[in-house]
């Protein structure tokens, strides 16, 4: 049986439909009234997607999360193989941006990172198959559709991604407080792979050792770290700024 993901919220469902995801079923709260809800109904009818109206108790059974009166079941979020993904991006882009997430396990952080990645044109995100956030409904909802727009690759070891990128002359930059240089000292204009670690431990030492460059975000002494999704957004937008 195909693995499925339950997603919550009207916008998340609309984004899933727009991305071409196959929806198995949609449940809608009886009596919901809003322009966005009417838009969802219109799309479901036009595309002949099965849906049914149910009482709030039925929706609450799926989750206690803020479902906004709409829940859907979709096929599992797809991932791509590392090598063909990198090769396809390099054929299309002269100065691509790849992102590696080392040990980011919080689904809301992962979703927020995907949202920022989609907004800033990141070409691919790589995560390890163990010790990473699951690709579930929380990720989809927090990503505001970003989970459907940015290619994701799951790999056994992120080191394999780094070595493959090195073979293609793509420099790697680790964002870490262990650096003496700041992000604003870094050249982000060319092809680039950005590496981020978990908030508590940062990038693992084994991975950090093989990266080409390291940089930190400048901060006052009152704060020693940022939420990883915030750090990602800061770095993504500095990358855009430098490339303009």
C-alpha positions as CSV (number, residue, x, y, z in Angstrom):
1,X,0.0,0.0,0.0
2,X,1.3,3.5,-1.0
3,X,2.4,5.6,2.0
4,X,0.3,8.6,2.5
5,X,0.6,11.9,4.4
6,X,-2.3,13.8,6.1
7,X,-2.1,17.5,5.5
8,X,-4.1,20.3,7.2
9,X,-5.4,23.7,6.2
10,X,-7.0,25.2,3.1
11,X,-3.9,26.8,1.7
12,X,-1.8,23.6,2.1
13,X,-4.4,21.6,0.2
14,X,-4.6,24.2,-2.6
15,X,-0.8,24.2,-2.9
16,X,-0.8,20.4,-3.1
17,X,-3.4,20.4,-5.9
18,X,-1.5,23.2,-7.7
19,X,1.8,21.2,-7.5
20,X,0.1,18.2,-9.1
21,X,0.0,16.0,-6.1
22,X,-2.6,13.2,-6.1
23,X,-5.2,13.7,-3.4
24,X,-6.8,10.5,-2.1
25,X,-9.6,12.2,-0.2
26,X,-10.5,15.6,1.3
27,X,-12.6,16.2,4.4
28,X,-14.3,19.6,4.9
29,X,-16.0,21.0,8.0
30,X,-19.7,21.5,7.6
31,X,-20.8,25.1,7.6
32,X,-17.4,26.7,6.9
33,X,-17.7,30.0,5.1
34,X,-14.9,32.0,3.6
35,X,-13.6,33.1,0.2
36,X,-10.7,30.7,0.5
37,X,-13.0,27.8,1.4
38,X,-15.2,28.6,-1.6
39,X,-12.1,28.7,-3.8
40,X,-11.1,25.2,-2.5
41,X,-14.5,23.9,-3.2
42,X,-14.4,25.3,-6.7
43,X,-11.0,23.6,-7.4
44,X,-12.1,20.3,-5.9
45,X,-15.2,20.2,-8.1
46,X,-13.4,21.3,-11.2
47,X,-10.7,18.6,-10.8
48,X,-13.2,15.9,-9.7
49,X,-11.4,15.3,-6.4
50,X,-13.4,13.3,-3.9
51,X,-14.4,15.3,-0.8
52,X,-17.0,15.0,1.9
53,X,-18.5,17.4,4.5
54,X,-18.0,16.1,8.1
55,X,-18.6,17.4,11.6
56,X,-15.8,19.0,13.6
57,X,-15.4,15.9,15.7
58,X,-14.3,13.9,12.7
59,X,-11.7,16.5,11.7
60,X,-10.4,16.6,15.3
61,X,-9.9,12.9,15.1
62,X,-7.2,13.4,12.5
63,X,-5.4,15.9,14.6
64,X,-5.7,18.5,17.3
65,X,-3.8,20.9,15.1
66,X,-5.4,24.0,13.5
67,X,-6.9,22.3,10.5
68,X,-9.0,25.4,9.4
69,X,-11.9,23.1,8.5
70,X,-10.0,21.2,5.8
71,X,-8.0,17.9,6.0
72,X,-6.6,15.9,3.0
73,X,-4.8,12.7,2.5
74,X,-2.1,12.8,-0.2
75,X,0.6,10.4,-1.5
76,X,3.9,10.7,0.5
77,X,6.1,13.7,-0.3
78,X,8.4,12.6,-3.1
79,X,12.2,12.8,-2.8
80,X,14.8,12.5,-5.5
81,X,18.1,10.6,-5.9
82,X,21.1,12.8,-5.1
83,X,23.3,12.3,-8.2
84,X,20.6,12.8,-10.9
85,X,19.2,15.8,-9.0
86,X,22.5,17.5,-8.8
87,X,23.3,16.8,-12.5
88,X,19.9,18.1,-13.7
89,X,20.3,21.3,-11.6
90,X,23.9,21.9,-13.0
91,X,22.6,21.5,-16.6
92,X,20.0,24.2,-16.0
93,X,21.7,26.7,-13.7
94,X,25.1,28.4,-14.0
95,X,25.2,29.4,-10.3
96,X,22.9,27.1,-8.4
97,X,22.4,27.1,-4.6
98,X,22.2,23.8,-2.8
99,X,21.3,23.4,0.9
100,X,22.3,20.6,3.2
101,X,20.6,20.2,6.6
102,X,22.5,18.3,9.2
103,X,20.3,17.0,12.0
104,X,17.4,19.4,11.7
105,X,14.6,17.3,13.3
106,X,11.9,19.8,14.2
107,X,9.1,19.6,11.5
108,X,8.2,23.3,11.9
109,X,11.8,24.4,11.4
110,X,12.1,22.1,8.4
111,X,8.9,23.5,6.9
112,X,9.9,27.1,7.5
113,X,13.3,26.4,5.9
114,X,11.5,25.0,2.8
115,X,9.3,28.0,2.7
116,X,12.3,30.4,2.7
117,X,14.1,28.1,0.2
118,X,11.1,28.3,-2.2
119,X,10.9,32.1,-1.8
120,X,14.6,32.6,-2.6
121,X,15.1,30.1,-5.4
122,X,17.1,27.4,-3.7
123,X,17.6,24.6,-6.2
124,X,17.7,21.6,-3.9
125,X,17.7,20.6,-0.3
126,X,19.5,17.5,1.1
127,X,18.8,15.7,4.3
128,X,20.0,12.5,5.8
129,X,17.6,9.5,5.9
130,X,18.2,9.2,9.7
131,X,18.2,12.0,12.2
132,X,16.1,14.4,10.1
133,X,12.6,15.7,10.4
134,X,9.9,13.5,8.8
135,X,8.2,14.7,5.6
136,X,4.8,14.9,7.2
137,X,1.7,17.2,7.3
138,X,3.4,19.6,9.8
139,X,6.2,20.2,7.3
140,X,3.7,20.8,4.5
141,X,1.6,23.2,6.4
142,X,4.5,25.2,7.8
143,X,6.2,25.3,4.4
144,X,3.1,27.1,2.9
145,X,3.6,25.0,-0.3
146,X,7.4,25.1,-0.2
147,X,7.5,21.4,0.3
148,X,6.1,20.9,-3.2
149,X,8.3,23.5,-4.9
150,X,11.8,22.7,-3.7
151,X,13.4,19.3,-4.7
152,X,14.3,17.3,-1.7
153,X,16.8,14.4,-1.6
154,X,17.3,12.0,1.2
155,X,20.8,10.4,1.5
156,X,22.5,8.0,3.8
157,X,25.3,10.4,4.5
158,X,25.6,14.1,3.8
159,X,29.3,13.6,3.3
160,X,28.5,11.8,0.1
161,X,26.7,15.0,-1.1
162,X,29.7,17.2,-0.2
163,X,32.1,14.9,-2.0
164,X,29.9,14.8,-5.1
165,X,29.6,18.6,-5.1
166,X,33.3,18.9,-4.7
167,X,33.8,16.7,-7.8
168,X,31.8,19.3,-9.7
169,X,33.7,22.2,-8.2
170,X,30.8,23.4,-6.1
171,X,32.2,25.1,-3.0
172,X,30.6,24.3,0.4
173,X,30.0,26.9,3.1
174,X,29.1,25.8,6.7
175,X,27.2,28.3,8.8
176,X,28.7,27.8,12.2
177,X,29.7,29.9,15.3
178,X,33.0,28.1,15.2
179,X,34.1,30.4,12.3
180,X,36.1,33.6,12.8
181,X,34.7,35.1,9.5
182,X,31.2,36.4,9.3
183,X,28.7,35.7,6.5
184,X,29.3,39.2,5.1
185,X,33.0,38.3,4.5
186,X,31.9,35.4,2.3
187,X,31.5,35.4,-1.5
188,X,28.1,34.0,-2.3
189,X,27.8,34.9,-5.9
190,X,28.9,31.7,-7.7
191,X,27.7,28.1,-7.5
192,X,27.3,27.2,-3.8
193,X,26.3,24.6,-1.2
194,X,25.2,26.0,2.1
195,X,25.3,23.7,5.1
196,X,23.3,24.2,8.3
197,X,23.3,22.2,11.5
198,X,20.9,21.6,14.4
199,X,20.4,24.4,16.9
200,X,21.7,22.5,19.9
201,X,24.9,20.9,18.4
202,X,25.4,22.6,15.1
203,X,27.0,20.9,12.1
204,X,28.6,17.6,13.1
205,X,32.4,17.7,13.4
206,X,32.9,15.0,10.8
207,X,31.0,17.0,8.2
208,X,32.4,20.4,9.3
209,X,36.0,19.1,8.7
210,X,35.4,18.5,5.0
211,X,33.7,21.8,4.1
212,X,35.6,24.3,2.1
213,X,34.6,27.4,4.0
214,X,32.9,28.4,7.2
215,X,31.1,31.6,8.3
216,X,29.1,32.8,11.3
217,X,26.2,35.2,11.6
218,X,27.3,38.3,13.6
219,X,25.4,38.6,16.9
220,X,25.6,40.6,20.1
221,X,26.9,38.9,23.2
222,X,23.4,38.7,24.6
223,X,22.5,35.9,22.1
224,X,24.7,33.0,21.0
225,X,22.5,31.4,18.4
226,X,19.4,31.8,16.2
227,X,16.6,29.4,15.3
228,X,17.9,27.4,12.4
229,X,15.0,28.4,10.1
230,X,15.7,32.1,10.9
231,X,19.5,31.5,10.2
232,X,18.6,29.9,6.9
233,X,16.4,32.8,5.8
234,X,19.1,35.3,6.7
235,X,21.7,33.4,4.6
236,X,19.4,32.9,1.7
237,X,18.5,36.5,1.4
238,X,22.2,37.6,1.8
239,X,22.9,35.3,-1.1
240,X,20.2,37.0,-3.2
241,X,21.5,40.5,-2.2
242,X,25.1,39.6,-3.3
243,X,23.8,38.2,-6.6
244,X,21.8,41.3,-7.6
